[in-house]
Amino acid sequence: MTRVVLVHGFTQTHRSWDAVADALAPEHDVVALDAPGHGELADVALDLWQGARLVAQQGGRAAYVGYSMGGRLCLHVALAHPDFVDALVLVGTTAGIRDDGERAERRRDDEARAARIERDGVDAFLREWLAQPLFNSLPAEARGLEDRRTNTAAGLAASLRLAGTGTQEPVWNRLAELTMPVLLVVGKRDEKFTALAHEMAAAIGGNARVALVADAGHAAHLERPESFVEIVRPFLDQR
């Protein structure tokens, strides 16, 4: 039975994967993890490389599936601990901001967000975070607000400062090191990350392919969990 490790996105917890985990469980050994700064690891403050080591230790050898921030964590697991990763599924994921100026601007934005979380609290920040155009197509019932509210201001702020896209070292020049099968999943409506997925697939090489989830935006696995599983299950079953 293939072991599958699921890693969630920023402001979520392992419970955000419940629908996907339940669908995959009959044929796979599914483990959903909390990322540093989230859920039961709210007090754990780590950068992406440190977080990747923890994820690998907790997940063991498996197929790794990560969404957005969780995808960046899984990508770092695959680069730093390739023997742990039999296959890699990256959902709405980037290999980092290549332009130094843009990355510095994002780092400033992430610091400002972290300060607002600490000042205004988790509820207020979640309203701001989910109001972004990135989540326009995410229905209210799929947002998992109750779950997101279990996170702490300190944990989320630390995650932004240490593992946000602004502080992430771009790893585009290392993507060709990935020799395991890689599936890059993106919502068809998410034009920015669709372009990034194709760029990443080209940089990885022939062992990578892109799959689009119809009628979905950035959080494709939350918006269309059944369609997402239909795409991911055959990929995992090939392992």
N, C-alpha and C positions, 0 to 999 in steps of 0.2 A: 504494500500500500504506500503510495507516494505521500511523503510529508510535505505539507504546504504551510508556509509561514506568511501571515498577513500583517502588514504594518500600515497604520492609519495616517491620515493627514493632520495638519495643524488644527488645534482646538478640538479634536475628536478624541476618542479612546478606542480601545480594542473592540468595544461593543458596536462601533459603526459598521463593522464587517458582518454582523449577525446574519443578515439575509444571504450573503454570499457564502459564509462559512457553513450555514445550514444546508445550502444547495450542494456544496462540494463534499460535505462530511461522509455521505454514504460510500464514496469511493476513495477518499483521501483522509490522511491523518492531519487534521487542520488545527493550527495553533495561531491564534490572534494575539498579538503582543501590544502592550502599551509602549509608546515611544517615550524617551526621556522628557521630563517636564509635563507629562500627561498621565491621567488616570492614577494607577497605583505607583507610578514613578514620578509623581508631581514634584517630589523633593530631589530628584536626580537631575543635575545640571551638567550636560555633556555637549561637546561639539559633534559634528557629523562623523568624524573618524572615531572618536571615543564612543559615540552612540552606536556606530556600526559594530564595534567590538562587542558591546553589550548585547546587541540584537543577535549577533552570530552565536554568542555563548548561550543565549536563551533559546534560540531557534534550532541550533544544531544543523546538521546537513539536511537540506531541503530545497524545494522550489520556493523562491522568495517573491512575494507579490506586494508591491507598495504603491500607495497613492500619494501624489504630490510630495509633501515633506517626507512621508513614509517611503515614497519611491526614491527620493534622494538618499535616504538612509540605506535602502536596499541596494542602490547603485554603489554606495561606498562599501557595503558588505562584499559585493561581488568583486570590487577592485582590491580591497585589502585582504579579504579572506575567500578567495575563489574556490578553495577546496570545499567550502561549506555550501556552495550554490550550484545545484544541479541544473536549475533553469531560473530565469529572471523575467518577471512581468512588471513593467513600469507603467503606471497609469497617470496621465497628466503630469509628466515629470520632465525636468530640465537637467542638463549636465552643468548648469551654472551660467552666470552672466559673464560673457566674454569681455565686454567693454569695461575698462577700468572706471571710467566716469560714471557709467550707468550703474555699475556695482556699488560704487561709493554712494550714489544717490539712494539706491535701495537700502544700503546699510543705514543711512540717516533716517529713511522712512521707517525701517524696522525698529530703530531705537525710539523714534517718536511713538510708534504703536506700543512698544513695551512700556514706555512711560505712561501712556494713556490707560493701559490695562491696570497698572499699579495705582494710578490716581482714581480712575472711575469704576473699576471692578470688572468682573468677567461678563456680567449681563450686558452692560453698556457696550463693551468691546464687541461682543458677539453680534449685536445689532449692526455695528459698523462693519465688521468683517463680512457678514453674510449679505450686506447691501451692495457689495462690490459687483460690477458688471460680470465678473467671472462666474458668479453664482446666480445669474438672472434666470436660468432655466431650471434651477433646483427647486422643486415644489416644497411648500412649507412642511408637508408631512414627512418629507425625506431629509429634513435638515438635522434631525436628531438633537434638538435644542436641549432637551432634558439631560441627555448624556453629556453634551458639551459643557453644560453648567456645572458638572461635577469637577471640572478642572479648577485649578487655583490661579490667581493673578500672578503669583510669584513664579509658578511653574511655566506658564505661557510666556511670561516676559523673558525668563531665562532661555526658553527654547528659541524665541525670536533673536535674542542677542547672540546666542552661541551656534545655532543651527539654521538660521534664516538664510534666504538666498543671498542677502547682502554680504554675509560673512563667509559664504561658501566659496572655497577655492574652485574655480572652473576646472572641470576634468575632461573637457572635450578631447584633449590630446592623449587621453588614456583610454578612450572608449574601444580602440582596436585591441586592447588587452583582453576584452571580454570574449572568451571562447565558448561559453555555455550558450544554449539556445536562449534568445532574448525576444520577448514579445512586447511591443510598445503599443499600449491601448490608449485611445483618446476619443472623446466625444466628438462627433462630426461637426457640431456647432462651435467647438472650441478651436477657432482658426489659429490662434497663436500657438497653442500646444500641438496642433496637428502639424504645423510647419516644423516645430522643434522635434517632434517624433520622427519625421522623415529625415531631418538632418542627422539626428542621432543614429538612426538605422544605417544611413550611408556611412557614417564614421565607424560604426561597429563592424559592418561587413556582412557577408552572406549568411551568417547565423542569426541575423536579426530581421524582423519584419514588423510592419505596422498594421494594426487592425482598428477600424473605426466603429464606434457604437452609434447607430442611427438615432436621430432625435434626442441627442444628449449633448450636454456642455461639459464643463471641466470635471465635475464630480460624476462621471459617467456610471460608475458602479452603484452610486446612490440613486441616480435618476432612472436608470434602466437596469436593475440588478439581474433580471432574467436574461436580457440580451447580453449583458456582460459575461454571465456564466456560460452562455452558449458559445461565446468566443474563447474564453479562457479554458474551459474544461477539455476540449480536444487537444489544446497545446499541452496541458498538464498530463493528459493521458498518454501522450507520446513518450513520456520520460521512462 
